[in-house]
Amino acid sequence: MNATVFLLFLVGGLFVASYFMKRRFGILGLGLAAGALLSSYWVDSLTPFIVGQGFDVTQSQVDIVVTLLPAMALLFGGPTYSKTHMRVIGSALFSLLALALVLRPLGSLIQFDEAGMSIYSLVDNYQGMIIVIGLLLAIADVFVSRPSKGLRPRKADH
């Protein structure tokens, strides 16, 4: 498969999943941060364990899965967006942050053609800035989100 198509499929898939599940960017972004932290600690010891179980995987593949897994789990619960334009913005930010966090393992895993290498280089040049701004926006989104109406405590009837 063409590396550029794979990259677009990954980003598009994350966007679509986030958009249709209506989950807020803040929770998903912090899930990505948790996955990146887990990945930095676990990948070196987890990869040999998985290979020892009979799976043919590389360290880059395990790195990508461990990074994305917490956010994927959070797609199934948590606060949601009600407005379409906020869902689009949140999904785009989630996809971009996910791409920035898995960019290096992706780069060692697949061979990019000329178009794919230009996208890779662009994101790689701004990777640190994308991650910092993405995490700050995720934290801000968590602060401005309100619990759903079903979770708010009721006033006592007197």
N, C-alpha and C positions, 0 to 999 in steps of 0.2 A: 504494500500500500504506500502511496506517496506520503512522505512525511508531512507535507503541508496539509494534505487532506486529513491525516490523522490528528494533527494539531487543531485544525478547525473543528473536527468531529468532537474532540475532547472538550474544547471550550464551548462549543454549541450544545453538547450534551449536558454539561454542567449548568449552562444558562437555562435550557429548557426544563431541566429537573427543578431548579430553584424557582423558575417562573410559575410552573404549574402547581407546585406544592405551596406557593404563596408565602414561603418562609422569609422572615426578616433577615437582612444582610448581617446585622450585628451578631446574632447567634451563630449563623453559619461561618462568618469570618473568624469568630473566636474559636469555633470548632476546627477550622483550618489551622489556626495558631497552635491549638492543643495538639493536633496531628503532627505539625512540624516539630514541636518540642518532643513528642513521643518518638518520632522518627530519628531525631538527632541522638537520642539515648538508646533506642532499641534495635535499630537496623543492623548494627554490627553483630549482635548476638542472636537476633531473631532469624536472619537469613540462613546461617548454618543449621539452625533447628528445623526450619521449613524444608531445606534441602534434604536433611536427614530423614524427614518424613516421607520422602519419595517424590517431592515436587521439584520440577526443573525450573527454578526461578533465579533471577539475578538480584544483586543487591539493589540495583536501580528500581526494579519492579516492586520489590518489597517497600522501598522508600516511598514510592508513589502511592501505593495502597495504604500504608500506615498514615501518610500525610492526609489523604482524602477521606479515610474511613470515619473519623469522628464527625466531620461535617455531613457525610452521607447519612449517618445515623440520625443526626439532628434534623434532617429533612422531613422526618416523620412525626415531629412534635415540636411545639413551641409557638411563639408569637407569629402572627401572619400580617401581611399587608392587605389592606382593603382596596386601595386605589391602584389602578393599572399602571400608571406612570411610575409609581414608587416600586412596583414589582419589577418593572423593566430596569430601573436604575439599580435596585438591589441585586438583581440577577446578573447584570453586567459587572458590577463591582465584585460580586462573589466569583464570577468566572475569571476575571482579571487577577484577583488575589490568588486564586487556586493555581492559575498558570504561573504566576511569579514564584509560588512556593514549590512547585514541582518542575520548574524549568531545568535546573541542573541535572536531576536524574533523567529527565526526558532527553536532554542533550547527549548524555552518555549511552542512552538506550537506542536511539534511532539516528539514522543518517539523514541529514537535511539536504534537500536540493537548494538551488539558488534562491527561490522565493521563500522557502521555509527558513533558510539561514538568515535572510534579511529580517523576518519576523522574530526569529530567535535572538538575533543580535540587538534588535530594538528593545525587546523586553529585557534582555540581559543587561543592557546599558542602564536601564532605569529600574532594575529589579529591587534594589534597596529602597528606593523612593516609593515604588508601588506598594511594597510590603508595609512600610512605616505609615504611609497615608491610609492604606487600606485598613490597617489595624486601628488607627485613630478613628476612622469613620465607623468601624464596627463598634468600638466602645461608645462612641457618640450615639449610634443607633440604639444600643441597649439602654442608654440613659433616657432617650426620648420615647421609647416604646412603653405602652401601658398594658397591663394585664387584660385579657379578654373579659367581656362582660360576665361570663359564667364564673370567673374566678374572683370577682370582687366581693368583699364581705358585704352582707346586707345590714342595714340599720335595724336595730331591734324595734319591734312593734310594741309600743306602750300606749 
